[in-house]
Amino acid sequence: METLLKRLGDDRALTYAQRYRYNSLAARYNAFRELWRRTMQGREEGRDPVSAARASAHKEAASTQLEPASFVCLDAHREVEVVKDIYTS
């Protein structure tokens, strides 16, 4: 998209009306690109309230599901049920 805009911007054969339309579309594109960049940067840095709430809810859900478990297995070939229990937990 950016190469197309650059190529159209370098075109000297555009009329004044076409140049005006091009400039308005290019400005709109740049505004949306900058908005997207700031939005993504905010999400990555944790400043976006929706993403932060979603991440904290996911973190709480993950921490509530984990239960500590302990297993003792002396020989994995003989104690198959213990190994299966470790795998399922």
C-alpha positions in Angstrom: 0.0 0.0 0.0 2.8 2.4 0.9 4.7 1.7 -2.3 1.5 2.4 -4.3 0.9 5.7 -2.5 4.6 6.7 -3.1 4.3 5.8 -6.8 1.1 7.8 -7.1 2.6 10.7 -5.2 5.6 10.9 -7.6 3.3 11.0 -10.7 3.5 14.5 -12.3 0.6 13.9 -14.7 -2.1 14.3 -12.0 -4.5 17.2 -12.4 -5.2 19.6 -9.5 -8.4 17.7 -8.6 -6.6 14.3 -8.7 -3.7 15.7 -6.6 -6.2 17.1 -4.1 -8.0 13.7 -3.9 -4.7 11.9 -3.6 -3.5 14.1 -0.8 -6.7 13.7 1.2 -6.6 9.9 0.8 -2.9 9.8 1.7 -3.5 11.9 4.8 -6.4 9.6 5.8 -4.2 6.5 5.3 -1.4 8.0 7.4 -3.8 9.0 10.2 -5.2 5.5 10.4 -1.8 3.9 10.2 -0.6 6.0 13.1 -3.7 5.2 15.1 -3.2 1.5 14.5 0.5 1.8 15.5 -0.4 3.6 18.7 -3.1 1.1 19.5 -0.8 -1.9 19.0 1.9 -0.2 21.0 -0.5 0.4 23.9 -1.6 -3.2 23.8 1.9 -4.5 23.8 2.9 -2.2 26.7 -0.3 -3.0 28.7 -1.7 0.5 28.5 -4.9 -0.6 26.7 -7.6 -1.1 29.4 -9.4 -3.8 27.4 -6.3 -5.8 26.8 -5.1 -5.3 30.4 -8.5 -6.5 31.7 -8.4 -9.5 29.4 -4.9 -10.4 30.4 -5.6 -10.2 34.1 -8.8 -12.3 33.7 -6.8 -14.9 31.9 -4.1 -14.8 34.5 -6.7 -15.3 37.3 -8.3 -18.1 35.5 -5.0 -19.9 34.9 -4.0 -19.5 38.6 -7.3 -20.9 39.9 -7.1 -24.0 37.7 -3.6 -25.0 38.9 -3.5 -27.5 41.8 -0.3 -28.7 43.2 0.2 -32.4 42.8 3.0 -34.8 43.8 3.9 -38.2 42.5 6.4 -40.8 43.4 7.5 -43.1 40.6 10.5 -45.4 41.1 10.2 -47.3 37.8 8.3 -45.8 34.9 8.0 -49.1 33.1 6.4 -50.9 36.0 4.2 -48.1 37.3 2.3 -47.1 34.2 -0.7 -45.8 36.1 1.4 -43.3 38.0 2.9 -42.1 34.7 -0.6 -41.7 33.2 -1.7 -39.7 36.2 1.3 -37.4 35.8 0.5 -36.9 32.2 -3.2 -36.2 32.7 -2.6 -33.7 35.5 
